[in-house]
């Protein structure tokens, strides 16, 4: 490949991966055209894109972008296909995993598409760790739950004794109401 072609390819990679900090790297070997089309089409519906990359050029571009995998990393070795898109690394990883484990398509991908790993916010992580991370919505829900928990406990502490006092006052009021009616019926 000429120097000019390499520069053009690297410029294309820079343009494609500008702003991308979450991605999954796949190893694709021996996948037929039907399998590739099926994989790309089903992931495209989930707004996930795939791109087969030249490892040496991709390593350079990612290093420039602050995602350094190292020269001897198995991450960008053999045939590499980069998947990116979705709102978070968790959504991306879960979508790729569900596609590869789909029972209807298992024969298309078996031993032909494997996951090498994931990159979460520019940092290399295992695929399992990427799948188990919370999505943005899940993280916000957890934070809101943690924020509201002490308030709910305080409200419970304040309402608990107040509820007991209110119950005692109500029972005393009921006894006073019952007492005059019994006296009136006994006097007649």
N, C-alpha and C positions, 0 to 999 in steps of 0.2 A: 504494500500500500504506500503510495507516495506521500510525501510530507504534506502536500496541499490537501489530499484526501483526508488524512488524519486530522488536520486542522478543521476541515469542514465537518467531519464527524464529531469532533469534540465540541464545536460550536453548536451543533444540533443537540448534543447531550446536555450542554449547559442550558440551552433554551427549553428543552423538555423538562429538566429536573429543577429549574429555578423555583425556589420556594418549597420544594418537596423535602420534608424532614422524616417522614414515615414511609417505609417501604418494606416489601418482602422479596427475598431473592430465591428464585426457584432454579432447579436443575432440570432441564428438559432434554431427554435423549430418546430417540426412536419414536416420537409421537407422530402419528400420521396426520394428514391434512384435516380429516374429519375431527379427530381429537383436538387438534389445535383450534379449529374453528369453533367447536363446541365450548372449549375452555374460554376462549376470548369473548364469545358472544354472551355466555352466561355471566361472566364477570363484568362485561360492559353494561349489562342491565343493572348491576349494583354500583355503577359509576367507578369501576376499577379498570385501569388500563394496564396493558402488558407491553414490554419492549425487550426484544432480544438485544443484548449489548456485547460489544467487544470488551473483554475484561480489562486489558491494559489501558485502554482509553477511558473507560468508565472509572477505573481506579484513580487516574489522574484528575478527572473532572470532580469526582467526589472528594478527593483530597483538597482541591481548590475550594470546595464548598464547605469544608470543615468536617467532613465525614471520612476519617482516615481509618482504613481497615488493615493497613500494613501490607508489605510486599508479599509476604508468605501466607497470608490469610487464605484459607480454603473458601472464603466467602465469595470471592470473584475468581473462581477456578472452573475449568471445564465450560460447558455451555451454561450461560447465565441468562435468565429472563427476570427482569425487574417488574414487580407489580406495585402500583401505587394508586392512590385515590382514597375514597371514603373519607370520613370525618376524623378518624383516629386510627392508631395502629391496632387497637383491639378490634374495631369493625373490619379493618382490612384483613387481619389475620383470621378472624372468624369466618369471613366470607370465602377466603382462599381455602381454608380447612374444610368448610362444609362442601365446597365444590369438589375438592379432591376425594372426599369421603362419600359423596353422593352415590347411593347404591345403584342407581340407574346408569351411571357413567363410570362406575368403578373399573370395568374392563378396558375402557379407553385410556385411563390414566395409570393403571397399575404398573409399577416399576418403570414408568416412563417420565413421570413428573414427581419430583421430590423437593421438599423445602430445605434450603440451606440455612436459612436464618432470617432475622428481621432487623430492621433499624428503626429505633424509636427516638425521635427528636435528634437524629444524627448520631446516636449511640447504638452500638451493636448489642443486641439482646437475643436470647434464644426464642424460637418460635412459640414454645409453650408459655414463656413469660409474656410475650406479646399478646397471646390469646387471653391470658388471665388478667391483663391490665383492665381497669375500668374505662368505659367510654367517657366522653365528656359529660354526657347527661347523667350517667351513673355516678361519676365523681361529684357533680354538683348536688345530686340527691343525697349522697353520703355526707357532704359538708353541711347541707341544710339540716339533715337529721341530727348531726352533732351539735349544730348551733341551737336547734329547738329543744333538744333533750333537757338541758338544765332548766329552761323556762317551764317546760312541762312538769318537771319535778318540783319546782318552786310552787307552781299553781296547784299541784296536788297536795303539797304540804299546807298551803293556805286554805284550800277548799275542804280538806279532810276534817280538821277540827271545827271549822265553821259549819260544816254539814251536820256534825254531831250536835253542836249547840242548837242549831235550827231544829233538828229532830226532837231534842229534849223540850224545847219551847213549844213545839207543836203538840207533843204528847201532854204537856201540862195544860195547854189551852183546851184540848179535847176533854180532859178530866173535869175542868171547871165548867164546861158546857154541859157535860152529862150530869153533874151534881145538881144543878137547879131543876132540871127536868124530872129527876127522880123524886126530889122533894115535893114538887108540884103534884106529881101523880100520887104520892103517899098521903098528902094532906086532903085530897078530894075524896 
